[in-house]
């Protein structure tokens, strides 16, 4: 398994909910769906509590267990990064609506040929500035269906096929609403602008 794939899994595994993840081989949202309110560019540390460190220090001094996302271009480019200086690029598309939907495009280079797919996350926006950028968000994975326990069969939500592929944008948003549970939500917060971090 490559370092990039390990990084993607380590950073997002708390959100993925095992195999119960809605995925698509093609983009489900387009320019007409693009959100006008987007995440603030800069450093967003992982909310995972398994790594304690002083985040006020430059990233270069953060421990190897540290993981964070560098948001660029209003979320179009998401750089998953860690203290081992590994980085994996994910293309982000934020679709407007309630909840907001992050359509994340990722290429799995461990697959031959390389497999590209889209995953989806529900976002509840907090702390929106006058510039239309938000600095905090509740984030959770859009699941494929209901599951009594991690080993139980998945009962797909309406509009979702047995292979966990959605049939429409409406099916994704409906699944996002049904997927929101306290134990799956992570609270992400913007730390600082990337330019400030680079200058440290």
Secondary structure, 3 states (H helix, E strand, C coil): CCHHHHHHHHHHHHHHCCCCCCEECCCCCCHHHECCCEECCEEEECCCCCCCCCCCCCHHHCCCCCEEEEEEHHHCEEEEEECCCCEEEEEEEEECCCCEEEEEEEEECCCCCCEEEEEEEEEEEEEECCCCEEEEEEEEECCCEECCCCCCCCEECCCECCCCEECCHHHHHHHHHHHCCHHHCEEEECCECHHHHHHC
